[in-house]
Amino acid sequence: PDPPYEVQETAALPRPDLDRIRNFARFWELIVNRGAFDDLLPALLPPGKPAFRRFLALSDRLLERFGRNWGIDRRELRASLEAGIGGEKRGDRPFPMAGSDPDVRIPIPGSDPTS
């Protein structure tokens, strides 16, 4: 095939982990970079709290909810984010807090994977 090439897996990161990272990146683009949900960011990613694991869990849940990370109506995405924030405030925790997802296997430089 002709370039550009996309890494499918490496010795350090198997394909499922790279798929999760790509999903994370796509939802980060939709939710954070494009600025359409700036009003929700303080609740989704509280200032001073680690964001990576929290957003990784959020992106996993959104992929599960929509079955894709493209072609999602902005109103539907907003409604899902708002429902998740409201549920979290009630204690339902539909968007797991940082570090609460036992399936997160993606190594984070400088972190202790046993904690």
N, C-alpha and C positions, 0 to 999 in steps of 0.2 A: 504493500500500500504506500501511497504518497504521504509525505508529512502534511500537516502536523500530526505528531503521534501523541497518544494519551497513554500514560502508564496505567496498566490494568492491575498489577500487583508487583510487590517487591519482596525481597527476603525478609524485610522488617514489617511490611504491611500487606496482609493478605487482601484479596479482592473485596470481601465484604466490608473491611475497614475503609478501604479507599472509596467504595461506594457511599459509605456513610459520610465521609469527608466531603465528597462531591455534593451530596444532598445538603449537608450543612452549609456549604458555600452558596448553593443556589437559593436556599431560604434566607441566608444572610443578605444576599443581594436583594431579594424581594422585600424583606422586612426592614433591614437596617440601612443599606446603602441608598436605596431609592427615595427614602425620606417620606414615604406615604403613611408610615405608622409612628412617626416621631412622638406623638402623644402617648403611645402605649409603651415606648421603650423603658421608661423608668420602672414600670411594673414588671415588664418582661425580663429586663436586665438591670436589677437594682444597682445604683452606683456604689462602688466600693466592694462589690461581691464578685467572685470569680464568674466569668461569663461563659467560658468554653463548654464545660460539661452541661450547664443549664441550657444553653442554646442547642447543643448536640441532642439532648433529650427532647427539646421542643421540636427540632427539625425531624426527629424520628417520629414523633406523634403526628406531626402535620403530614408526613409522607403516608403514615398509616391511615389517617383520616381521609386524605384526598386520593391516595393511590398514585400520585405523581407529584412532581415539583415544578411543573410548567402548566401554562394555560389555566391557572386558577383565578377565578374572578376576584378582584380586589375586595369587593364587599363580602364575599364568602370567607376570604382569608381574614378580614377584619373581624367578622362575626365569630370565627373560631378562636382567634386570639383573645377577643373580649370575653368569650365564654370560659376560656382557660384561665384568664386572670381572675374572673369572678369566682370560679370554682376553687381556685387556689386560696382566695381570701376566705372562703367558707370552710376550708380545710379538706376539700376533695383532692387537691394536689394533682390535677390533670397534667400539669407541666412539672415534672419532678424537679426538686431543688438540686443545686450543684452537688455532685458526688453521690446522689441517691440512686442512680441507675447502675445496678450491679453488672449489666451487660456492656458497660463502657470499657472496652479493651484497648482503645487507642492510646498509645503512650504519650504522655505529656512531658516534654523535657523539663527536668528539674523537679518532677513530682515523685512522690513515693507511691508506687502502684498498690501497696498493701494498706494504705490509709484510706 
